[in-house]
């Protein structure tokens, strides 16, 4: 069993930055893929990006490319989402998720484990 806990959300002005953290506990392996998703009010949850513990990352929406980056800690238990140049449309609940089979991609059904989410609000 894997537990995921996000932190680092909050209120920020447009143009600002936030770094979200996702701490994994329980059994995790280097084969896991860690993904970040977000869900804005009234919208479907969308894939932000993902990373392999062993290296390699991919990003989802074009709107975040060049502004968001995903990285991992030195131990196999923390993943980060660095968000720069934030815009009001980035306002959402951000979730991290884990795919134990290592399929790096946007398919939500691949991600078996999910965190509770952390709210990010960007004011204009």
C-alpha contacts under 8 A as a table, 3 or more apart, distances in Angstrom:
res1	aa1	res2	aa2	distance
1	X	26	X	5.81
1	X	27	X	6.17
2	X	24	X	6.69
2	X	25	X	5.72
2	X	26	X	4.66
2	X	27	X	5.77
2	X	28	X	6.85
2	X	113	X	6.60
3	X	24	X	5.63
3	X	25	X	5.17
3	X	26	X	6.22
3	X	113	X	7.12
3	X	114	X	7.57
3	X	115	X	7.09
4	X	22	X	6.40
4	X	23	X	5.63
4	X	24	X	4.63
4	X	25	X	6.52
4	X	96	X	7.16
4	X	97	X	7.25
4	X	113	X	7.29
4	X	114	X	6.21
4	X	115	X	4.63
4	X	116	X	7.72
5	X	21	X	7.99
5	X	22	X	5.40
5	X	23	X	5.22
5	X	24	X	6.63
5	X	96	X	7.80
5	X	115	X	5.21
5	X	116	X	6.67
5	X	117	X	7.58
6	X	20	X	6.87
6	X	21	X	5.50
6	X	22	X	4.38
6	X	23	X	6.47
6	X	95	X	6.96
6	X	96	X	6.76
6	X	115	X	6.37
6	X	116	X	7.09
6	X	117	X	5.96
6	X	118	X	5.98
7	X	20	X	5.71
7	X	21	X	5.24
7	X	22	X	6.52
7	X	118	X	6.15
8	X	18	X	7.09
8	X	19	X	6.03
8	X	20	X	4.54
8	X	21	X	6.13
8	X	118	X	7.34
9	X	18	X	7.16
9	X	19	X	7.65
9	X	20	X	6.23
9	X	118	X	5.37
9	X	119	X	5.29
9	X	120	X	4.93
9	X	121	X	7.94
10	X	118	X	7.96
10	X	119	X	6.12
10	X	120	X	5.01
10	X	121	X	6.10
11	X	120	X	6.14
11	X	121	X	4.73
11	X	122	X	5.88
11	X	123	X	7.29
12	X	16	X	6.14
12	X	17	X	7.32
12	X	18	X	7.72
12	X	120	X	7.86
12	X	121	X	6.33
12	X	122	X	5.01
12	X	123	X	6.26
13	X	16	X	5.60
13	X	86	X	7.61
13	X	122	X	5.37
13	X	123	X	4.78
13	X	124	X	6.19
14	X	85	X	6.93
14	X	86	X	5.27
14	X	87	X	4.99
14	X	88	X	6.28
14	X	122	X	5.71
14	X	123	X	5.68
14	X	124	X	5.33
15	X	84	X	7.10
15	X	85	X	4.17
15	X	86	X	4.86
15	X	87	X	6.39
16	X	84	X	6.21
16	X	85	X	5.45
16	X	86	X	5.49
17	X	82	X	7.50
17	X	83	X	5.42
17	X	84	X	4.41
17	X	85	X	6.15
17	X	86	X	6.12
18	X	82	X	6.17
18	X	83	X	5.27
18	X	84	X	6.74
19	X	80	X	6.67
19	X	81	X	5.57
19	X	82	X	4.40
19	X	83	X	5.95
20	X	80	X	5.52
20	X	81	X	4.98
20	X	82	X	6.40
20	X	83	X	7.93
21	X	78	X	6.73
21	X	79	X	5.82
21	X	80	X	4.57
21	X	81	X	6.47
22	X	77	X	7.99
22	X	78	X	5.44
22	X	79	X	5.13
22	X	80	X	6.23
22	X	96	X	6.34
23	X	77	X	5.63
23	X	78	X	4.59
23	X	79	X	6.73
24	X	28	X	7.52
24	X	76	X	7.98
24	X	77	X	4.75
24	X	78	X	6.10
25	X	28	X	7.33
25	X	77	X	6.62
28	X	32	X	6.93
28	X	76	X	7.04
28	X	77	X	7.44
28	X	100	X	7.94
29	X	32	X	5.64
29	X	53	X	7.93
29	X	76	X	7.28
29	X	100	X	7.72
30	X	52	X	7.57
30	X	53	X	5.20
30	X	54	X	5.82
30	X	76	X	7.02
31	X	52	X	7.09
31	X	53	X	6.70
31	X	54	X	7.01
31	X	100	X	6.75
31	X	101	X	6.75
31	X	102	X	5.42
32	X	52	X	6.27
32	X	53	X	6.30
32	X	98	X	6.58
32	X	99	X	5.62
32	X	100	X	4.56
32	X	101	X	6.13
32	X	102	X	4.75
33	X	50	X	6.72
33	X	51	X	5.66
33	X	52	X	4.53
33	X	53	X	6.43
33	X	98	X	5.70
33	X	99	X	5.06
33	X	100	X	6.54
33	X	101	X	7.42
33	X	102	X	4.73
33	X	103	X	6.58
33	X	104	X	5.98
34	X	50	X	5.46
34	X	51	X	5.39
34	X	52	X	6.30
34	X	53	X	7.47
34	X	79	X	7.36
34	X	96	X	6.92
34	X	97	X	5.68
34	X	98	X	4.59
34	X	99	X	6.38
35	X	47	X	7.65
35	X	48	X	7.54
35	X	49	X	5.73
35	X	50	X	3.95
35	X	51	X	6.39
35	X	96	X	5.52
35	X	97	X	5.07
35	X	98	X	6.16
35	X	99	X	7.79
35	X	111	X	7.88
36	X	47	X	6.35
36	X	48	X	5.33
36	X	49	X	5.40
36	X	50	X	5.98
36	X	81	X	7.62
36	X	94	X	6.97
36	X	95	X	5.65
36	X	96	X	4.48
36	X	97	X	6.31
37	X	45	X	6.55
37	X	46	X	5.46
37	X	47	X	4.48
37	X	48	X	5.00
37	X	49	X	7.10
37	X	94	X	5.74
37	X	95	X	5.10
37	X	96	X	6.23
37	X	97	X	7.69
38	X	45	X	5.43
38	X	46	X	5.46
38	X	47	X	6.63
38	X	48	X	6.69
38	X	92	X	5.86
38	X	93	X	5.44
38	X	94	X	4.28
38	X	95	X	5.89
39	X	43	X	6.30
39	X	44	X	5.95
39	X	45	X	4.21
39	X	46	X	6.29
39	X	92	X	5.13
39	X	93	X	5.29
39	X	94	X	6.57
40	X	43	X	5.36
40	X	44	X	7.22
40	X	45	X	7.21
40	X	90	X	7.82
40	X	91	X	6.23
40	X	92	X	4.10
40	X	93	X	6.38
41	X	92	X	6.81
46	X	61	X	7.94
46	X	106	X	7.97
47	X	59	X	7.79
47	X	60	X	5.41
47	X	61	X	7.00
47	X	106	X	5.37
47	X	107	X	8.00
47	X	108	X	7.85
48	X	59	X	5.85
48	X	60	X	4.81
48	X	61	X	6.17
48	X	64	X	7.29
49	X	57	X	7.24
49	X	58	X	5.41
49	X	59	X	3.91
49	X	60	X	5.14
49	X	70	X	7.22
49	X	105	X	7.75
49	X	106	X	7.45
50	X	57	X	5.53
50	X	58	X	5.45
50	X	59	X	6.44
50	X	70	X	7.04
50	X	104	X	6.41
50	X	105	X	6.87
51	X	55	X	6.67
51	X	56	X	5.75
51	X	57	X	4.17
51	X	58	X	6.53
51	X	70	X	6.82
51	X	71	X	7.20
51	X	72	X	7.84
51	X	104	X	6.95
52	X	55	X	4.97
52	X	56	X	5.62
52	X	57	X	6.41
52	X	102	X	7.16
52	X	104	X	7.13
53	X	72	X	6.94
53	X	76	X	6.64
57	X	70	X	7.26
57	X	104	X	7.72
58	X	104	X	7.37
58	X	105	X	7.31
59	X	62	X	7.95
59	X	64	X	7.73
59	X	65	X	6.70
60	X	64	X	7.53
60	X	65	X	7.74
60	X	106	X	6.98
61	X	64	X	5.82
61	X	65	X	6.98
62	X	65	X	5.27
64	X	67	X	5.34
64	X	68	X	5.48
65	X	68	X	6.06
65	X	69	X	7.95
66	X	69	X	7.59
67	X	83	X	6.09
67	X	84	X	5.13
67	X	85	X	6.23
67	X	86	X	7.79
68	X	81	X	6.81
68	X	82	X	5.50
68	X	83	X	4.52
68	X	84	X	6.09
69	X	81	X	5.79
69	X	82	X	5.17
69	X	83	X	6.70
70	X	79	X	7.21
70	X	80	X	5.57
70	X	81	X	4.69
70	X	82	X	6.28
71	X	79	X	5.83
71	X	80	X	5.22
71	X	81	X	6.70
72	X	76	X	7.75
72	X	78	X	5.83
72	X	79	X	4.26
72	X	80	X	5.92
73	X	76	X	6.81
73	X	77	X	7.00
73	X	78	X	5.18
73	X	79	X	6.00
73	X	80	X	7.66
75	X	78	X	6.95
83	X	86	X	6.58
86	X	90	X	6.48
86	X	122	X	6.77
87	X	90	X	5.39
87	X	91	X	7.58
87	X	122	X	6.12
87	X	123	X	7.75
87	X	124	X	7.51
88	X	91	X	5.63
88	X	121	X	7.30
88	X	122	X	4.67
88	X	123	X	5.67
88	X	124	X	5.97
89	X	122	X	7.54
90	X	120	X	7.60
90	X	121	X	7.46
90	X	122	X	6.69
91	X	119	X	7.79
91	X	120	X	5.39
91	X	121	X	4.57
91	X	122	X	5.44
92	X	119	X	6.07
92	X	120	X	5.51
92	X	121	X	6.62
93	X	117	X	5.83
93	X	118	X	5.37
93	X	119	X	4.36
93	X	120	X	5.99
94	X	117	X	5.22
94	X	118	X	5.27
94	X	119	X	6.22
94	X	120	X	7.01
95	X	114	X	6.96
95	X	115	X	5.86
95	X	116	X	6.70
95	X	117	X	4.37
95	X	118	X	6.61
96	X	114	X	6.01
96	X	115	X	5.63
96	X	117	X	7.11
97	X	111	X	5.84
97	X	112	X	7.25
97	X	113	X	5.38
97	X	114	X	4.35
97	X	115	X	6.28
98	X	111	X	5.14
98	X	112	X	6.06
98	X	113	X	5.11
98	X	114	X	6.62
99	X	102	X	5.60
99	X	103	X	6.72
99	X	110	X	5.77
99	X	111	X	4.25
99	X	112	X	5.66
99	X	113	X	7.01
100	X	111	X	7.46
100	X	112	X	7.15
101	X	110	X	7.92
103	X	110	X	7.18
107	X	110	X	5.72
107	X	111	X	7.59
108	X	111	X	5.55
109	X	112	X	7.15
111	X	114	X	7.32
